[in-house]
Amino acid sequence: EVQLVESGGGLVHTGGSLRLSCATSGFNFDDYAIGWFRQAPGKEREGVSCFSNIDGSTYYEDSVKGRFTTSSDYAKKTVYLQMNNLKPKDTAGYYCGTLGPYYFFPGLHATKYDYWGHGTPVTVSS
């Protein structure tokens, strides 16, 4: 069974940092695309970053470039999202999603991912 468990969210002031973790299990880590997404109340789920375990490619949504960095720990089968210089607009529930094995890399398109964690909330106060 595919399982994704997010952690690391919390309350932080503008300019602060958080490190989110997505612990994975139940699938071949090497064959799946894994991404971070966020969803604010009343809004659609938005792609934040994604990581391909096949070729190591990473992609970021424009508003987080230079502030967020995604990485992985192969031994722990865990994907991280380091978030620096947080802003109030970053406030949302953050979710880990995965798809795979795949023929075409899904990128930041949330609708193309099949499995999701339950999310971890991030609140950035002004």
Disulfide bonds with the S-S distance in Angstrom:
Cys22-Cys96 2.08
